[in-house]
Amino acid sequence: MKNAIKTRCTGGSLGATFSLAIDATKVLSAMEVSTQYKSILGAVNDISVTGLSLDKTQDILQQKSDFSNVEIATEVKVCIMLFHMVPPG
């Protein structure tokens, strides 16, 4: 955290204030293909579909054979950090 603040400070007499917004949202336990990101979303870790055949992608989505142990996410956690440079006073 200290390093993040230092890299955002411009020096001088300005102080840096920051705030954090944290959210954990329950999600539907399902996986889907994102063509924009070329990944399967909804698992605990995103799975790249680059170079995978349609059959292999279907196997992952249906959790068949080698992919029966893919853990599906139950919530999404997001943290947003805001930094503000505030003059004294």
C-alpha positions in Angstrom: 0.0 0.0 0.0 2.8 2.4 0.9 4.5 1.8 -2.5 1.2 2.5 -4.3 0.8 5.8 -2.5 4.5 6.8 -3.2 4.2 6.2 -6.9 1.1 8.3 -7.1 2.4 11.3 -5.1 3.9 14.1 -7.2 5.9 15.6 -4.3 5.8 19.1 -3.1 3.2 20.1 -0.4 0.3 18.2 -1.8 -1.0 15.4 0.4 -2.4 12.2 -0.9 -5.7 10.8 0.4 -7.2 7.6 -0.8 -10.3 5.5 -0.4 -11.1 1.9 -1.0 -14.4 0.4 -2.2 -14.7 -3.3 -1.7 -17.6 -5.5 -2.9 -18.2 -9.2 -2.9 -21.2 -10.2 -5.0 -22.8 -13.6 -5.3 -23.0 -14.8 -8.9 -24.8 -17.6 -10.7 -22.7 -20.7 -10.7 -22.3 -21.1 -14.4 -19.6 -20.8 -17.0 -19.8 -19.1 -20.4 -17.5 -18.2 -23.3 -16.4 -14.6 -23.8 -15.4 -14.1 -27.4 -14.0 -10.7 -26.6 -11.5 -12.1 -24.1 -11.1 -15.6 -25.7 -11.8 -17.1 -22.3 -14.3 -19.2 -20.4 -15.5 -17.0 -17.5 -17.3 -18.2 -14.4 -14.6 -20.6 -13.1 -12.4 -19.6 -10.1 -9.7 -18.9 -12.7 -10.4 -17.8 -16.3 -9.6 -20.5 -18.9 -8.2 -19.4 -22.2 -9.8 -21.0 -25.3 -7.2 -19.8 -27.7 -6.2 -22.8 -29.8 -8.8 -25.1 -28.3 -11.2 -27.0 -30.6 -15.0 -26.5 -30.3 -15.3 -30.0 -28.8 -12.7 -29.3 -26.1 -14.4 -26.0 -25.2 -17.7 -27.9 -24.9 -16.1 -30.5 -22.7 -14.9 -27.7 -20.4 -18.3 -26.0 -20.2 -20.0 -29.3 -19.5 -17.2 -30.4 -17.1 -16.6 -33.7 -18.9 -13.7 -36.1 -18.5 -10.4 -34.2 -17.8 -12.4 -31.0 -16.8 -14.6 -32.4 -14.1 -12.5 -30.8 -11.4 -12.9 -27.2 -12.7 -14.1 -25.2 -9.7 -17.0 -22.8 -10.5 -16.9 -19.4 -8.8 -19.7 -18.5 -6.3 -18.9 -14.8 -6.0 -16.9 -11.9 -7.5 -14.7 -9.7 -5.4 -13.8 -6.3 -6.6 -11.6 -3.6 -5.0 -11.4 0.0 -6.4 -8.7 2.3 -5.1 -9.1 6.1 -5.5 -6.2 8.5 -5.0 -6.7 12.3 -4.6 -4.1 15.0 -4.5 -5.3 17.5 -2.0 -3.7 20.9 -1.3 -3.1 21.8 2.4 -6.0 23.3 4.3 
